[in-house]
Amino acid sequence: MLNSHEVPDLSSVWLRVFLEVARHGSFTVAARALGWTQSAVSRQIASLEAALGGAPLFDRLPRGVRLTEAGRILVPRAEAVAESLHGVARELADLREAAGGRLRFGAFATADAALVPHALAAFRGRHPRVRITREEGFTPGLLDRLTAGHLDLAVVSTTGRAPLETYDLHHLLDESLYVAVPAGHPLAGQDGPVRLGRLADADWISGSARPEGTLLDAALRQGFRPRVVHVVGEWTAKLGYVAAGLGVTLVPALAAESVRPDVALLPVLDEGAPARAVYVASARGRSLTPAAEAFVGALREAAARIP
């Protein structure tokens, strides 16, 4: 017998069988509905009664069974448990099919110019019931959020010298660089790629006063340290400074679609390390949800359309 403080560990199978017997008023009919034998149904009911302290749940009649007072008390509670389990099963099925659940991802700013919006539009069209939350940040900060479990995925790049080797990386694209100059600049009409060394004496606009760990690493590789005269973080503002003749800046391919008409883009000739790689990263050893896997696929599709 159970004492007054013990809570029995009830099997969902017991409750399912109990509800079938209560519904039909017969072990035989319940067994037929379940596809079981009558003796198997009887054993399940006996096990449930024993787990509940031995109180009978049914009066056994010459023809069929009838709920006891204990059985009548159990019916609504068993129905609530069954409904709850059904809801869980439905949610898990949605999760498996990426028809529900959540997706938490982050991306660096230029990925939000074209890559992420195209991927997100395609993903939402296919999986409209997935709850999406998105963050923007620099690669190191996004990786920290990923490690802490606050993100499922992070769209990151090799700019910034973050320790990418400790993550699972899904390659999206190798991104070429352009140098943005005012439309009237002497190099604006040049055909073909330009060596950054030709702009060694120019004033530069960058998101950081130091070139290390930024796109201006490309200039360091070509043997000169660019003179950063304006530190500007946002791409639209950087291009506004260029258009006003206040300097030149490097623009990654992902941001090239948003360049204004009074700015000219020149492809950069950067031999040896011409591109920065863009990845979608996940935490190593942590399983991706079906929604996250589907979003990786949408990002790859979008990356294939980036010139």
VOKETOR-141441 format. One line per field, with one value per residue (C-alpha): residue number from 1; residue in three letters; x, y, z. Coordinates in Angstrom, 2 decimals. Example, Ala and Ser with C-alpha at 12.3 -4.5 7.8 and 13.67 -1.06 7.14 Angstrom:
2
resi = (1, 2)
resn = (ala, ser)
u = (12.30, 13.67)
v = (-4.50, -1.06)
w = (7.80, 7.14)
% end
This chain:
307
resi = (1, 2, 3, 4, 5, 6, 7, 8, 9, 10, 11, 12, 13, 14, 15, 16, 17, 18, 19, 20, 21, 22, 23, 24, 25, 26, 27, 28, 29, 30, 31, 32, 33, 34, 35, 36, 37, 38, 39, 40, 41, 42, 43, 44, 45, 46, 47, 48, 49, 50, 51, 52, 53, 54, 55, 56, 57, 58, 59, 60, 61, 62, 63, 64, 65, 66, 67, 68, 69, 70, 71, 72, 73, 74, 75, 76, 77, 78, 79, 80, 81, 82, 83, 84, 85, 86, 87, 88, 89, 90, 91, 92, 93, 94, 95, 96, 97, 98, 99, 100, 101, 102, 103, 104, 105, 106, 107, 108, 109, 110, 111, 112, 113, 114, 115, 116, 117, 118, 119, 120, 121, 122, 123, 124, 125, 126, 127, 128, 129, 130, 131, 132, 133, 134, 135, 136, 137, 138, 139, 140, 141, 142, 143, 144, 145, 146, 147, 148, 149, 150, 151, 152, 153, 154, 155, 156, 157, 158, 159, 160, 161, 162, 163, 164, 165, 166, 167, 168, 169, 170, 171, 172, 173, 174, 175, 176, 177, 178, 179, 180, 181, 182, 183, 184, 185, 186, 187, 188, 189, 190, 191, 192, 193, 194, 195, 196, 197, 198, 199, 200, 201, 202, 203, 204, 205, 206, 207, 208, 209, 210, 211, 212, 213, 214, 215, 216, 217, 218, 219, 220, 221, 222, 223, 224, 225, 226, 227, 228, 229, 230, 231, 232, 233, 234, 235, 236, 237, 238, 239, 240, 241, 242, 243, 244, 245, 246, 247, 248, 249, 250, 251, 252, 253, 254, 255, 256, 257, 258, 259, 260, 261, 262, 263, 264, 265, 266, 267, 268, 269, 270, 271, 272, 273, 274, 275, 276, 277, 278, 279, 280, 281, 282, 283, 284, 285, 286, 287, 288, 289, 290, 291, 292, 293, 294, 295, 296, 297, 298, 299, 300, 301, 302, 303, 304, 305, 306, 307)
resn = (met, leu, asn, ser, his, glu, val, pro, asp, leu, ser, ser, val, trp, leu, arg, val, phe, leu, glu, val, ala, arg, his, gly, ser, phe, thr, val, ala, ala, arg, ala, leu, gly, trp, thr, gln, ser, ala, val, ser, arg, gln, ile, ala, ser, leu, glu, ala, ala, leu, gly, gly, ala, pro, leu, phe, asp, arg, leu, pro, arg, gly, val, arg, leu, thr, glu, ala, gly, arg, ile, leu, val, pro, arg, ala, glu, ala, val, ala, glu, ser, leu, his, gly, val, ala, arg, glu, leu, ala, asp, leu, arg, glu, ala, ala, gly, gly, arg, leu, arg, phe, gly, ala, phe, ala, thr, ala, asp, ala, ala, leu, val, pro, his, ala, leu, ala, ala, phe, arg, gly, arg, his, pro, arg, val, arg, ile, thr, arg, glu, glu, gly, phe, thr, pro, gly, leu, leu, asp, arg, leu, thr, ala, gly, his, leu, asp, leu, ala, val, val, ser, thr, thr, gly, arg, ala, pro, leu, glu, thr, tyr, asp, leu, his, his, leu, leu, asp, glu, ser, leu, tyr, val, ala, val, pro, ala, gly, his, pro, leu, ala, gly, gln, asp, gly, pro, val, arg, leu, gly, arg, leu, ala, asp, ala, asp, trp, ile, ser, gly, ser, ala, arg, pro, glu, gly, thr, leu, leu, asp, ala, ala, leu, arg, gln, gly, phe, arg, pro, arg, val, val, his, val, val, gly, glu, trp, thr, ala, lys, leu, gly, tyr, val, ala, ala, gly, leu, gly, val, thr, leu, val, pro, ala, leu, ala, ala, glu, ser, val, arg, pro, asp, val, ala, leu, leu, pro, val, leu, asp, glu, gly, ala, pro, ala, arg, ala, val, tyr, val, ala, ser, ala, arg, gly, arg, ser, leu, thr, pro, ala, ala, glu, ala, phe, val, gly, ala, leu, arg, glu, ala, ala, ala, arg, ile, pro)
u = (0.00, 1.12, 1.49, -0.08, 3.13, 4.11, 3.31, 3.07, 5.03, 2.17, 2.81, 1.21, 0.35, -1.64, -3.58, -4.28, -5.63, -7.63, -9.31, -10.18, -11.77, -13.64, -14.86, -16.16, -17.14, -15.53, -12.10, -12.96, -14.02, -11.08, -8.70, -10.20, -9.81, -6.20, -5.33, -4.37, -5.58, -8.11, -5.61, -3.03, -5.61, -6.50, -2.82, -2.36, -5.40, -4.21, -0.77, -2.37, -4.57, -1.52, 0.44, -2.44, -2.47, -4.68, -8.03, -10.13, -10.86, -13.62, -16.30, -16.10, -19.68, -21.08, -21.15, -18.50, -17.13, -18.23, -16.11, -15.74, -15.60, -11.78, -12.08, -14.40, -11.87, -9.07, -10.84, -10.46, -6.87, -5.97, -7.58, -5.51, -2.30, -3.20, -3.92, -0.67, 1.30, -0.49, 0.51, 4.13, 4.11, 2.65, 5.31, 8.10, 6.72, 6.69, 10.27, 11.39, 9.76, 10.98, 7.28, 7.63, 10.15, 12.60, 15.67, 18.14, 20.90, 23.28, 25.15, 27.80, 26.59, 27.51, 25.91, 22.67, 22.95, 21.98, 22.95, 20.83, 17.69, 17.55, 18.06, 15.55, 12.87, 13.25, 13.28, 10.17, 8.32, 9.05, 8.80, 6.38, 5.68, 9.29, 9.89, 12.95, 15.16, 18.13, 21.12, 23.72, 27.31, 30.98, 32.29, 34.04, 30.95, 28.66, 30.92, 30.80, 26.99, 27.09, 29.35, 27.10, 24.09, 22.25, 22.44, 21.92, 23.89, 26.18, 27.07, 30.73, 33.80, 37.56, 37.92, 38.78, 41.07, 38.51, 39.35, 37.02, 38.75, 36.95, 33.51, 31.70, 31.86, 29.61, 31.32, 29.11, 31.38, 34.79, 34.20, 36.19, 37.00, 36.52, 37.99, 35.39, 36.54, 34.61, 33.04, 35.46, 38.61, 41.42, 41.17, 37.37, 37.41, 40.14, 39.47, 40.47, 41.62, 43.71, 46.62, 45.99, 49.55, 48.40, 46.31, 49.04, 49.03, 45.24, 43.17, 41.27, 37.87, 37.54, 35.55, 38.69, 41.70, 43.95, 43.96, 44.84, 41.93, 39.87, 39.45, 42.55, 44.66, 44.73, 46.76, 49.20, 49.74, 50.62, 53.33, 51.86, 50.03, 46.94, 46.40, 42.95, 41.63, 37.96, 36.67, 33.11, 31.24, 28.17, 28.46, 26.07, 28.01, 31.36, 30.13, 28.82, 32.33, 33.77, 31.23, 32.16, 35.81, 36.99, 38.83, 38.53, 37.37, 37.29, 33.91, 33.27, 31.27, 28.30, 27.88, 28.48, 24.77, 24.08, 26.75, 25.46, 25.88, 28.35, 30.85, 32.93, 33.97, 37.30, 38.06, 41.12, 44.03, 45.16, 47.48, 47.99, 44.97, 42.40, 39.22, 37.74, 35.76, 32.20, 30.78, 27.73, 29.08, 27.54, 28.84, 30.93, 29.28, 25.83, 23.19, 21.49, 17.71, 15.92, 15.07, 18.77, 19.72, 17.08, 18.40, 21.95, 20.54, 18.78, 22.02, 23.91, 21.29, 21.50, 25.32, 25.30, 23.51, 26.07, 28.23)
v = (0.00, 3.59, 5.93, 9.39, 11.05, 8.65, 9.49, 6.44, 6.36, 5.69, 4.25, 6.07, 2.63, 1.82, 5.06, 4.48, 0.98, 2.29, 4.94, 2.40, 0.08, 2.99, 4.15, 0.75, -0.75, -4.00, -5.61, -7.56, -4.55, -2.48, -5.30, -5.37, -1.59, -1.74, -4.82, -6.70, -9.86, -9.61, -11.13, -8.44, -5.72, -7.36, -7.44, -3.75, -2.78, -4.98, -3.31, 0.16, -0.77, -2.12, 1.08, 3.12, 1.19, -1.73, 0.08, -1.48, 0.84, -1.35, -3.59, -6.84, -7.69, -10.81, -8.81, -6.11, -3.81, -0.61, 2.19, 2.31, 5.63, 5.44, 4.83, 7.83, 10.05, 8.81, 9.33, 13.15, 13.01, 10.22, 12.17, 15.26, 13.21, 11.58, 15.00, 16.39, 13.45, 13.86, 17.54, 16.64, 14.07, 16.65, 19.22, 16.67, 15.70, 19.37, 19.69, 16.69, 18.14, 21.72, 22.64, 24.17, 24.84, 27.72, 28.95, 31.34, 32.68, 35.59, 37.17, 39.80, 43.07, 42.63, 39.17, 41.00, 43.03, 40.20, 36.71, 36.46, 38.22, 35.92, 32.82, 33.98, 34.71, 31.23, 29.59, 31.40, 30.43, 26.75, 26.74, 29.51, 28.10, 28.10, 30.90, 32.88, 35.19, 36.95, 38.89, 41.06, 41.33, 40.83, 37.31, 36.92, 38.01, 35.78, 32.79, 33.55, 33.57, 30.28, 28.67, 29.87, 28.20, 31.44, 30.81, 27.71, 29.07, 32.03, 33.41, 34.40, 35.26, 34.85, 38.61, 39.28, 36.27, 34.45, 30.80, 29.20, 25.83, 25.02, 25.09, 23.00, 25.10, 24.88, 26.76, 29.24, 31.26, 32.83, 36.54, 38.84, 42.42, 45.75, 49.14, 51.92, 55.27, 58.44, 58.28, 60.99, 59.27, 58.74, 54.95, 54.85, 54.00, 51.39, 47.98, 44.92, 44.46, 47.07, 46.51, 48.16, 49.46, 52.08, 53.54, 53.40, 57.20, 57.53, 58.43, 55.35, 54.90, 51.84, 50.45, 50.41, 52.69, 49.63, 47.54, 44.28, 41.87, 43.92, 43.91, 46.13, 43.06, 42.90, 46.14, 44.78, 41.74, 44.08, 45.76, 49.04, 50.25, 52.25, 55.67, 55.46, 59.02, 58.26, 55.44, 54.66, 51.51, 51.41, 50.60, 53.28, 55.91, 54.64, 54.98, 58.47, 59.47, 57.98, 59.78, 63.08, 62.55, 62.01, 58.77, 55.25, 52.04, 48.30, 46.71, 42.95, 41.30, 40.76, 44.53, 45.35, 45.30, 48.30, 50.61, 54.02, 55.36, 58.14, 55.52, 53.28, 49.76, 48.36, 44.65, 44.12, 42.05, 40.28, 37.47, 34.64, 35.39, 37.01, 36.23, 36.04, 32.89, 33.05, 30.20, 29.30, 27.96, 25.67, 24.56, 21.42, 18.38, 19.97, 18.43, 20.75, 20.87, 20.12, 23.85, 24.77, 22.18, 23.60, 27.13, 25.99, 24.70, 28.01, 29.91, 27.71, 28.34, 32.08, 32.01, 30.31, 33.38, 35.91, 37.14)
w = (0.00, -0.67, 2.24, 2.02, 0.78, -2.03, -5.65, -7.93, -11.19, -13.58, -17.02, -19.94, -21.33, -18.17, -18.49, -22.16, -21.44, -18.47, -20.63, -23.33, -20.78, -19.18, -22.59, -23.70, -20.31, -21.35, -21.26, -24.39, -26.49, -25.19, -26.15, -29.64, -30.00, -28.87, -30.92, -27.74, -26.04, -23.22, -20.76, -21.66, -20.94, -17.62, -16.62, -17.41, -15.33, -12.47, -12.59, -12.53, -9.57, -7.70, -8.42, -6.99, -3.73, -4.62, -4.86, -7.66, -10.57, -12.05, -10.65, -12.58, -13.65, -15.31, -18.55, -18.78, -16.10, -14.35, -12.93, -9.17, -7.30, -7.52, -11.26, -11.71, -9.88, -12.13, -15.49, -15.84, -14.59, -17.00, -19.84, -18.92, -18.91, -22.23, -23.79, -22.44, -23.87, -27.18, -27.23, -26.50, -29.29, -31.67, -30.74, -31.16, -34.57, -35.56, -34.33, -36.39, -39.49, -38.80, -38.71, -35.26, -32.52, -32.56, -34.39, -32.72, -34.92, -35.19, -38.08, -38.70, -40.21, -43.88, -43.98, -43.17, -46.38, -48.74, -47.60, -44.45, -45.82, -48.86, -46.71, -44.11, -46.71, -48.20, -44.77, -43.54, -46.71, -46.05, -42.25, -41.24, -37.75, -36.54, -34.00, -35.11, -33.07, -34.64, -33.33, -35.04, -33.86, -34.58, -35.12, -31.70, -29.79, -31.83, -31.15, -27.42, -27.60, -29.49, -26.86, -24.04, -25.68, -26.49, -30.25, -32.38, -35.35, -36.08, -39.51, -39.10, -41.14, -40.90, -40.30, -36.67, -36.13, -33.98, -33.04, -35.59, -35.38, -32.12, -33.83, -36.41, -39.58, -42.63, -45.46, -47.31, -49.59, -50.10, -50.25, -52.54, -51.56, -53.31, -52.63, -52.70, -54.12, -55.04, -58.49, -59.70, -58.41, -60.97, -60.53, -60.84, -64.53, -64.33, -65.84, -63.85, -60.27, -58.45, -56.09, -52.74, -52.82, -55.34, -52.51, -49.87, -49.52, -49.38, -46.35, -45.21, -43.57, -41.34, -38.45, -36.29, -35.86, -36.09, -39.29, -37.56, -37.43, -39.92, -43.69, -43.81, -43.06, -46.87, -46.92, -44.33, -46.55, -49.42, -47.38, -46.14, -43.08, -44.13, -42.59, -40.95, -40.62, -39.98, -37.76, -38.92, -37.99, -40.23, -43.95, -45.20, -43.27, -44.58, -48.16, -47.38, -46.29, -49.49, -51.69, -49.99, -50.95, -47.35, -48.08, -49.42, -47.77, -48.32, -49.09, -48.94, -51.70, -49.37, -49.03, -52.70, -53.62, -51.40, -52.84, -53.88, -57.46, -56.51, -55.31, -57.58, -56.58, -57.75, -57.27, -55.10, -56.35, -53.19, -54.20, -51.74, -49.55, -51.82, -49.97, -46.52, -45.83, -44.55, -42.52, -40.51, -37.23, -34.64, -31.25, -31.54, -30.01, -29.91, -32.18, -34.64, -34.56, -37.85, -38.06, -37.74, -40.37, -42.71, -42.16, -42.98, -46.27, -46.95, -46.25, -48.70, -51.37, -50.79, -50.81, -54.21, -55.63, -54.31, -57.23)
% end
